[in-house]
């Protein structure tokens, strides 16, 4: 099994000096075709990126219809051989759960992949919302991918202050980044974790980190701690 695969996301488009989000089927279709041409091969997966960015601004019934239409574009791309799998990437799972929860239930096919934020910087509600979205879409944890394991900045000073190595089993040696990356597979629980890097050294470090063993009871206690803290803040 290869260590790497190339996937891409569609949903954001240039608009003058900024980008805008759109679920317009024609724009999504064009974006997929352009991605295939630029990559020179069909990506392993195409993900509908942050659909909640558009859906949270409209009523749930219309939003579900738009989501189904957008997903149909990705399904057809798979059937046409333009990608091997399709999925959904959600930065704010709770917003998407709200759209999916309302009646009538959407006739939405189960995605091959669901990507959510992962790692030590995701708060308790974010981890729970990811689990809720998995259930709403019928996606088992084995098909869940993680993103942003370093909160967007692997070079942030924070990673010199925290100690993610405490979540590894005794005897395992790792860098701060390596340990944080490995722990991201457990929070909330992911098959793969996506990263962005321009350095071979950093990428090599993360590849080796995949073999690290985590202290699962400690991970469980950590999630329980986050949940208890969230409950206290809510009160």
C-alpha positions in Angstrom: 0.0 0.0 0.0 1.5 3.4 -1.0 2.3 5.9 1.8 1.0 8.8 -0.2 -1.9 9.7 -2.4 -2.8 12.9 -4.1 -6.3 14.3 -3.4 -7.9 17.6 -4.0 -10.8 19.8 -2.8 -13.3 21.9 -4.8 -15.7 24.6 -3.5 -13.7 27.8 -3.4 -13.2 30.0 -6.5 -11.2 33.2 -7.2 -13.4 36.3 -7.3 -11.5 39.4 -7.9 -9.1 40.0 -5.0 -10.6 37.3 -2.8 -12.1 33.8 -3.0 -15.8 32.9 -2.8 -17.5 29.6 -1.9 -20.0 28.1 -4.3 -21.9 24.9 -4.7 -22.9 25.6 -8.2 -22.7 22.3 -10.1 -21.2 23.8 -13.3 -18.4 25.5 -11.4 -17.7 22.3 -9.4 -17.6 20.3 -12.6 -15.2 22.7 -14.2 -12.9 22.7 -11.1 -12.7 18.9 -11.1 -11.8 18.8 -14.8 -9.1 21.5 -14.3 -7.7 19.6 -11.3 -7.3 16.5 -13.4 -5.6 18.4 -16.1 -3.2 20.2 -13.8 -2.3 17.0 -11.9 -1.9 15.0 -15.0 -3.8 12.1 -13.5 -7.1 11.4 -11.7 -6.7 12.3 -8.0 -7.3 9.6 -5.4 -10.2 11.6 -4.0 -12.1 14.8 -4.7 -13.6 16.4 -1.6 -16.4 18.9 -1.5 -14.7 21.5 0.6 -16.5 23.3 3.5 -20.1 23.0 2.0 -21.3 24.6 5.3 -19.8 27.9 4.2 -22.7 28.2 1.7 -25.3 26.1 3.5 -25.3 28.0 6.8 -26.5 31.2 5.0 -29.7 29.6 3.6 -32.7 27.6 4.9 -32.2 23.9 5.6 -34.6 22.6 2.9 -32.9 24.5 0.1 -29.5 23.8 1.5 -30.1 20.0 1.4 -31.2 20.3 -2.2 -28.0 22.2 -3.0 -25.9 19.7 -1.2 -27.4 16.8 -3.0 -26.8 18.5 -6.4 -23.2 19.3 -5.5 -22.5 15.8 -4.4 -24.0 14.4 -7.6 -21.2 16.2 -9.5 -18.6 14.4 -7.5 -20.3 11.0 -7.9 -20.4 11.5 -11.7 -16.8 12.4 -11.7 -16.0 9.1 -10.0 -18.1 7.2 -12.6 -16.3 9.0 -15.4 -12.9 8.0 -14.0 -11.9 11.5 -13.0 -11.2 10.4 -9.4 -11.3 7.2 -7.5 -13.3 8.3 -4.5 -15.4 11.3 -3.5 -16.0 12.9 -0.1 -16.8 15.9 2.0 -14.4 18.1 3.9 -16.0 20.1 6.8 -14.2 22.7 8.9 -17.3 23.3 11.1 -19.1 19.9 11.3 -21.9 21.3 13.5 -23.1 23.6 10.8 -23.4 20.7 8.4 -25.1 18.5 10.9 -27.7 21.2 11.4 -28.5 21.1 7.7 -28.7 17.3 7.6 -30.8 17.0 10.7 -33.9 18.9 9.5 -36.9 17.2 7.8 -37.3 15.8 5.3 -34.1 13.7 5.4 -31.8 14.3 2.5 -31.4 11.5 -0.1 -27.6 11.9 0.2 -25.4 9.0 -0.8 -22.8 8.0 1.7 -19.4 9.6 1.0 -16.3 7.5 0.5 -14.4 10.0 2.7 -15.2 12.5 5.4 -12.4 15.0 6.3 -12.5 16.9 9.6 -10.1 18.8 11.7 -7.9 16.6 13.8 -5.3 16.8 16.6 -4.6 18.3 20.0 -5.9 21.8 19.0 -9.4 20.6 18.3 -11.7 21.4 21.2 -14.1 18.9 22.7 -17.2 20.2 20.9 -15.3 19.9 17.6 -14.4 16.3 18.3 -18.0 15.5 19.2 -19.4 17.3 16.2 -17.1 15.3 13.9 -18.5 12.1 15.4 -22.1 13.4 14.9 -21.4 14.3 11.3 -20.0 10.8 10.7 -23.2 9.3 12.0 -25.4 11.7 10.0 -23.6 10.8 6.8 -23.3 7.1 7.6 -19.5 7.2 7.4 -17.7 4.7 9.6 -14.6 6.0 11.4 -12.3 4.0 9.1 -13.3 6.3 6.2 -12.6 9.5 8.2 -9.6 11.6 7.3 -8.0 14.3 9.4 -6.7 17.8 8.4 -4.8 20.6 10.0 -3.0 18.5 12.7 -0.9 21.6 13.6 -3.7 24.1 13.6 -2.4 25.5 10.3 1.1 26.4 11.6 3.7 23.7 12.3 6.2 26.5 13.1 4.0 28.1 15.7 5.7 28.8 19.0 3.0 26.7 20.7 4.7 23.5 19.5 7.7 24.4 21.6 5.6 24.7 24.7 3.3 21.7 24.7 4.4 18.1 25.1 2.5 15.8 22.7 5.0 13.1 23.4 3.3 12.4 26.7 0.6 10.6 24.7 3.0 8.0 23.3 3.7 4.7 24.9 6.8 4.4 27.1 10.1 4.0 25.2 9.0 5.7 22.0 11.2 8.7 20.9 9.8 11.4 18.7 10.0 15.1 17.9 7.3 17.4 19.0 5.9 17.6 15.5 6.1 13.8 15.0 4.2 13.1 18.2 1.6 15.7 17.5 1.1 14.3 14.0 0.7 10.7 15.3 -1.8 11.8 18.0 -3.9 13.5 15.3 -4.8 10.1 14.1 -6.6 9.5 17.4 -8.4 12.8 17.8 -11.1 12.3 16.7 -9.9 9.0 15.1 -8.8 9.0 11.4 -7.6 6.6 8.7 -5.4 9.3 7.2 -4.2 12.7 8.0 -3.6 15.4 5.3 -0.7 17.8 5.6 0.8 20.6 3.5 4.6 20.8 3.4 7.3 22.1 1.1 10.2 20.4 2.9 11.3 16.8 2.5 12.8 16.7 6.0 9.5 17.6 7.5 7.7 15.1 5.4 10.2 12.3 6.3 9.7 13.1 10.0 5.9 12.7 9.6 6.2 9.5 7.7 8.3 7.9 10.4 5.8 9.2 13.0 3.1 6.9 11.6 4.9 4.0 13.3 4.7 5.5 16.8 2.5 3.8 19.3 0.1 5.9 21.4 -1.1 5.4 24.9 -4.8 4.8 24.1 -6.0 5.0 27.8 -4.4 8.4 28.1 -6.1 9.5 24.8 -9.4 8.4 26.3 -8.8 10.3 29.5 -7.8 13.4 27.6 -11.0 13.4 25.7 -12.9 12.9 28.9 -11.1 15.8 30.4 -11.9 18.0 27.4 -15.6 17.0 27.6 -15.7 17.8 31.3 -14.1 21.1 30.8 -16.5 22.0 28.0 -19.4 21.1 30.3 -18.1 23.3 33.0 -17.7 26.2 30.6 -21.2 25.7 29.3 -22.6 25.9 32.9 
